[in-house]
Amino acid sequence: MASMNEHPLARFESRLESLVEYAFSRVLGNRIHAHDLAIKLARVMEDHLIHDAQQQERPTAPDFYQIVMKRTVCSRLLESQPHLPELLSQHLVELATDLDFRLVRTPVVDLQPSDQLEASEITISARHQGQKRNTTTVMQRVDVPALMDAPGNPHLLVNGSHSIPLKEDVVNVGRARENQIVVDDPSVSRHHLQLRLHYGRYILFDAQSQGGTRVNNTLVYEHRLQAGDVIQIGNTRMVYIEDPRGIDTETGYMPPVG
């Protein structure tokens, strides 16, 4: 792990502490520590990076993580914290962002039971979603709330002149060419902000930009976007727009209530 940046790993470990304390410790006591879990997850992320042959893009981190543990432990963990896979997924997104790794979609975290491991043992593997996989059971196992529905036709209206649809779970915005949305504005940072789809809503995160990010004239680090929000970065103004839920985006038809 010599190549890992110590500060991002420390932040990742800190984020996992609450999960370990409030979920893992209820089941395992002190046999699993945040540091150990952070090291394992960070190591498999780094070991499975895909590097661009022409070095034009940042390394791409894997977006499927399988955590294997003793069957009884796995069952008790999911009973104690049903949304643990989604919470771990968000922490992995933040780790990838801190390490300047690219993600093509929000990571899937699959908790798998095993009869071969001891109660204190956890093994973790990772791969890219482009490889053969079966994520159907992962999605069925998690009790997904209604808010997991994707927003209808989300897009950004940039400087009132052109509309950019949001089609990915993770959208990077900035001046650098490897961003999904490239902003030609010298007052915008190379990697200015990131949008992440979480529980059916896009969350905006400022990527420690120089000039900061404002939403509706308020300086923000993190903001849950709603239709009509005005995002200001440098001299660039973007309006977040989406169709109301329930509208057929092709016909414009909204079913009657009741």
C-alpha positions in Angstrom: 0.0 0.0 0.0 3.0 2.3 -0.3 1.4 4.1 -3.3 -1.7 4.9 -1.4 -2.1 8.5 -0.2 -2.3 8.4 3.6 -4.7 11.3 3.9 -7.5 9.8 1.7 -7.1 6.4 3.4 -7.3 8.1 6.9 -10.5 9.9 5.8 -11.9 6.6 4.5 -11.1 4.9 7.7 -12.8 7.6 9.7 -15.9 7.3 7.5 -16.0 3.6 8.2 -15.7 3.9 11.9 -19.4 4.7 12.4 -20.4 1.7 10.3 -18.1 -0.6 12.3 -19.2 0.8 15.6 -22.9 0.8 14.9 -23.3 -2.3 12.7 -20.2 -4.6 12.9 -19.6 -4.2 16.6 -23.2 -5.3 17.5 -22.5 -8.6 15.8 -18.7 -9.0 16.1 -17.8 -7.0 19.1 -14.3 -5.6 18.6 -13.1 -8.4 16.2 -13.4 -6.2 13.1 -11.8 -2.7 13.1 -12.3 0.2 10.8 -8.6 0.3 9.9 -8.6 -3.4 8.8 -11.8 -3.0 6.7 -10.5 0.3 5.1 -7.1 -1.3 4.2 -8.8 -4.4 2.6 -11.3 -2.3 0.5 -8.6 0.2 -0.5 -6.2 -2.5 -1.5 -8.7 -4.4 -3.7 -9.7 -1.1 -5.3 -6.0 -0.3 -6.2 -5.2 -3.8 -7.3 -8.0 -3.8 -9.8 -7.5 -0.4 -11.4 -7.7 -0.2 -15.2 -5.1 2.2 -16.6 -5.7 4.1 -19.8 -3.0 3.0 -22.3 -2.6 6.5 -23.6 -2.7 8.0 -20.1 -5.4 10.5 -21.2 -7.7 9.6 -18.3 -7.4 8.8 -14.6 -7.2 5.1 -13.7 -10.7 3.5 -13.5 -11.6 1.9 -10.2 -13.6 -1.3 -10.1 -17.4 -0.9 -9.5 -18.3 -4.3 -8.1 -17.1 -5.4 -4.6 -17.9 -8.7 -3.1 -17.5 -9.0 0.7 -17.6 -12.6 2.0 -18.2 -13.5 5.6 -19.6 -16.2 7.9 -23.2 -16.9 7.0 -24.6 -16.1 10.5 -22.6 -12.9 10.7 -23.8 -11.8 7.2 -27.4 -12.4 8.2 -27.2 -10.6 11.5 -25.4 -7.6 9.8 -28.1 -7.2 7.2 -30.8 -7.4 9.9 -29.0 -4.8 12.0 -28.2 -2.5 9.0 -30.3 -3.4 5.9 -28.7 -0.6 3.8 -25.1 -1.5 4.7 -24.2 -2.3 1.0 -25.4 1.1 -0.1 -23.6 2.9 2.7 -20.4 1.1 1.9 -20.9 1.9 -1.8 -21.0 5.6 -1.0 -17.9 5.4 1.1 -16.1 3.7 -1.9 -17.2 6.5 -4.2 -15.7 9.0 -1.8 -12.5 7.0 -1.5 -12.2 6.9 -5.3 -12.8 10.6 -5.5 -10.1 11.3 -2.8 -7.6 9.1 -4.7 -8.4 10.8 -8.0 -9.6 7.5 -9.5 -12.4 7.4 -12.1 -15.7 5.6 -11.7 -18.0 4.9 -14.6 -21.0 4.1 -12.3 -21.8 3.8 -8.6 -20.2 0.7 -7.1 -22.3 -2.3 -6.2 -21.4 -3.9 -2.9 -22.4 -7.6 -2.6 -22.4 -9.2 0.9 -22.1 -13.0 0.4 -22.5 -15.6 3.2 -20.0 -18.4 3.6 -19.8 -21.6 5.7 -16.1 -21.7 5.3 -15.0 -18.6 7.2 -14.7 -17.9 10.9 -16.8 -15.2 12.6 -13.9 -12.7 12.5 -12.8 -13.4 8.9 -13.8 -11.2 5.9 -12.5 -11.6 2.4 -13.0 -9.0 -0.3 -12.7 -9.1 -4.0 -13.4 -6.6 -6.8 -14.0 -6.5 -10.5 -15.4 -4.2 -13.2 -19.0 -4.4 -14.2 -18.0 -5.0 -17.8 -17.0 -8.5 -16.9 -19.4 -11.4 -16.6 -21.4 -11.1 -13.4 -24.8 -11.6 -11.8 -25.9 -8.6 -9.9 -29.6 -9.6 -9.9 -29.3 -11.3 -6.6 -27.6 -8.3 -5.1 -30.4 -6.0 -6.1 -33.0 -8.4 -4.8 -31.4 -9.0 -1.4 -31.4 -5.3 -0.5 -34.7 -3.8 0.7 -34.5 -0.8 -1.7 -36.8 2.1 -0.8 -39.0 3.8 -3.4 -36.5 6.7 -3.6 -34.2 4.5 -5.6 -36.2 5.3 -8.7 -34.1 7.4 -11.1 -35.0 11.1 -11.7 -36.9 11.7 -14.9 -34.8 13.1 -17.7 -32.3 14.9 -15.5 -30.1 17.5 -17.3 -28.1 20.7 -16.8 -28.9 23.8 -18.7 -25.5 25.6 -19.1 -25.4 29.4 -19.3 -29.0 29.2 -20.7 -27.7 28.1 -24.1 -27.3 24.3 -24.2 -28.7 21.3 -22.3 -26.5 18.4 -21.2 -28.4 15.2 -20.1 -27.2 13.3 -17.0 -26.9 9.6 -18.0 -24.4 8.2 -15.6 -24.4 7.5 -11.9 -21.2 9.5 -11.3 -20.7 12.7 -13.3 -17.5 14.8 -13.0 -17.6 18.5 -13.9 -14.6 20.7 -14.5 -12.2 22.2 -16.9 -10.1 19.1 -17.5 -10.9 17.1 -20.7 -11.4 13.8 -18.8 -14.5 15.1 -17.1 -17.9 13.9 -18.3 -19.0 17.6 -18.5 -16.1 19.8 -19.6 -16.6 23.5 -18.8 -14.6 26.0 -20.9 -14.1 28.6 -18.2 -10.7 29.5 -16.9 -12.2 30.4 -13.5 -13.4 26.8 -13.0 -11.1 24.2 -11.5 -9.8 21.2 -13.5 -11.9 18.9 -11.3 -14.5 21.3 -9.8 -17.5 19.2 -8.7 -19.0 15.8 -8.9 -22.6 14.6 -9.1 -23.5 11.2 -7.7 -26.8 9.4 -8.1 -27.9 8.1 -4.6 -31.3 6.9 -3.6 -32.8 8.3 -6.8 -31.4 11.8 -6.4 -28.3 13.5 -7.6 -26.0 14.7 -4.8 -23.6 17.5 -5.7 -20.1 17.4 -4.1 -17.6 20.2 -4.4 -14.2 18.6 -5.3 -12.2 21.0 -3.1 -12.3 23.5 -6.0 -10.4 26.8 -5.7 -13.4 29.1 -6.3 -16.0 27.0 -4.6 -19.5 25.9 -5.7 -22.6 27.9 -5.1 -26.2 26.6 -5.3 -28.9 29.2 -5.2 -26.3 31.8 -4.1 -25.2 29.7 -1.1 -21.7 28.3 -0.9 -22.0 24.5 -0.5 -19.7 21.4 -0.2 -22.6 18.9 -0.5 -26.1 19.5 -1.8 -29.0 17.3 -2.8 -30.2 18.7 -6.1 -33.8 19.6 -6.8 -35.3 20.7 -10.0 -34.7 24.4 -10.6 -31.5 24.6 -8.5 -29.0 27.1 -9.9 -25.4 26.0 -9.7 -22.6 28.6 -10.0 -19.0 27.7 -10.6 -16.6 30.4 -11.7 -18.4 32.4 -14.4 -20.5 29.5 -15.4 -24.2 29.1 -14.5 -26.0 25.8 -14.6 -29.6 25.0 -13.9 -30.5 21.5 -12.8 -33.7 20.4 -14.5 -35.7 17.1 -14.3 -39.2 16.0 -15.3 -41.7 15.6 -12.5 -42.0 12.0 -11.4 -44.8 10.1 -13.1 -44.6 11.9 -16.4 -44.0 9.8 -19.6 -40.9 11.6 -21.0 -41.7 10.5 -24.5 -45.4 11.6 -24.7 -45.5 14.1 -21.8 -48.6 12.2 -20.4 -49.1 12.3 -16.7 -51.5 9.6 -15.3 -54.4 11.0 -13.3 -54.3 10.8 -9.5 -56.6 8.4 -7.7 
